[in-house]
Every structure is written in structure tokens, then in C-alpha cells.
Amino acid sequence: MITFSSPADMRAWADQQRSTGKTIGFVPTMGALHSGHAALIADAARRTDLVVVSIFVNPLQFNESTDFDSYPRPIDDDLAACDAAGVAAVFAPTTSAMYPPGFQTRVLPGSLGDVMEGPSRPGHFEGVVTVVAKLLGAVRPHVAIFGQKDFQQLRIITQMAADLELGVEIIGHPIVRDPDGLAQSSRNVRLSADQRAAAISVPHSLDAAVRSANDTDNVEAIVSAVRAVVIEEPLAEHEYTTVFDATTLEAIDTLAPEHRFAGKVRIATAVWFGDVRLIDNRDLFSA
Ligand code: AMP
């Protein structure tokens, strides 16, 4: 496994591999790798000849500096995990390599960035889309894999790749969960034991939504079912729950018969446990 810290070196390697006919699969991450990331890496390996993983905690996408500062950065463990997973190259740039003096361009998501996580995290998606555009420019992958865990991010990046003709295939990978159902996240390590136990209320609340959606078309009632589960948990603080069209990300008020198919409508929620914010989402009607 080879590690690059400069975008130019990364691109030179990628161009060299491409010139020999090899295909490149890319998994962008912020490190603190867990088995969710490993699943994305395995997915990339099935689709392409060489897997590149980037590890970069992108300051542009954090709207709270404490969240950026406290983000876990176990780089040695991450490199060992990539090596063990058969990753060909890790791109781990420094902040100054990504954003040198004079850097000024931003890529803006359109209206897909204005809903759900958008209002809660001003500037977040602009930061994500800008860094992903830059990472794609350095890694030049044929395929890039993103998790459905960050469903809105996946949708926005898919749109960017199409709108800007980036020539990369964007793949969404299903959410990987702990055995008890909690979606894996690098932020989970910041939960105390009590908070970790309480966090199971998040996937349970989405289960309640799925049950409720079988009985009603009223989205307010479905969202109330989510809130009711979270409110039962004293360590949890509910931020938002939304039921939305999986393509347009527009909020849905009332379910219609055409919504009741797998892949049409999702539900997403954000819940705080102390200063840790967890997000989760799922298909409201699975196959
Ligand atoms: P992050 O390091 O949190 O920025 O995540 C890097 C990539 O891994 C993103 O595309 C995430 O959506 C994806 N990811 C993170 N956690 C999970 C998970 N539990 N299941 C599937 N994908 C995930």
C-alpha cells in the first residue's frame, strides 16, 4: 500500500494506473475507520482493480469548531485497516495541501442542499461538495462509493457528478449497523456507555415509523411515532425527523399509493446525545 499526502502525487499515480488500463475505485472518508467504511472498501474492490481511500478531516464542512477539534484521528489504526483491506493507495493530505494560500473556489449544491441537514448545518454541504470535487480531481476514480448513512450527501454528490460531467460513477452503499441496529459512525466512540445504550432509540424510532406508515398516510403521525420513542429516552434530544422523496429530497406531508414502494420515500432523523449528534435514515417501505 502506498500513501500520498499531496494532490499532485496522488494524481500522478492515478494517471499512471489509468494508462495501464487499471480501473480505480474510490472511498472518501474522514478516517476513524469502522466496518461501515470497510464495507464501502469491499464494494469498491468488487467493482474495480485498485481501491483508493482518502482520509481527510475537512475543515470546510464543519460548522462547529469543537466538532472539528474533537473528531477522532487514529491515523495509524486507519492505515493498518486499509492495508489489511487490500487498499492500493491512501490519500491523506494535509489541510495546507488541500487549501493552500490563495485557495478560493467553492462548489455550491443546489436546492438539494437546502433541506434536511442543510438548515441545521449552514455551509456543511458547500464544504462537502467542494472537497469531494477536489478529491475526485486528485484521485481520478472510475467509481466512487458513498454510504446511504449520509443519504442527502450521497444524493447531492450524485447530482454534482452528473451536472458537472465529472465522468465518475457514484455508487450508494447500504447503511452498516452494529448488531443492535445502531448505524456505525466515527462519532459513536464519543458516546459514554450510557449514551451508547440510549442511542439504540434512534434505529428503534425509525422502526416505529415503518410500523406507523403501515397504518396511516398522515406523515405527522409517523413523525410523532419517531418522537415518542426518542422522548422516552432521557439522554436523547430529538432535533428533527423528516419524511422525504428519495430523489428530490422534498418533504412529503401525506403518503400516496405511489409512495408505498421500496426506494421511493425515506425517513431521516437527527438526535443529540450530550454533544454528539447522530443521524440515521431508512427506506419507509422496503421490498
Ligand atoms: P465519514 O468518514 O463519516 O465521512 O464517512 C465516509 C463514507 O462512509 C461516507 O460516504 C459515509 O456515508 C460512509 N459511511 C459512514 N458510516 C457508514 C455506515 N454505517 N454505513 C455505510 N456507510 C457509511
Boltz pocket constraint, residues with backbone or C-beta under 6 A from the ligand:
constraints:
  - pocket:
      binder: B
      contacts: [[A, 28], [A, 29], [A, 30], [A, 31], [A, 36], [A, 37], [A, 40], [A, 145], [A, 146], [A, 147], [A, 148], [A, 149], [A, 150], [A, 173], [A, 174], [A, 175], [A, 176], [A, 177], [A, 183], [A, 184], [A, 185], [A, 186]]
      max_distance: 6.0
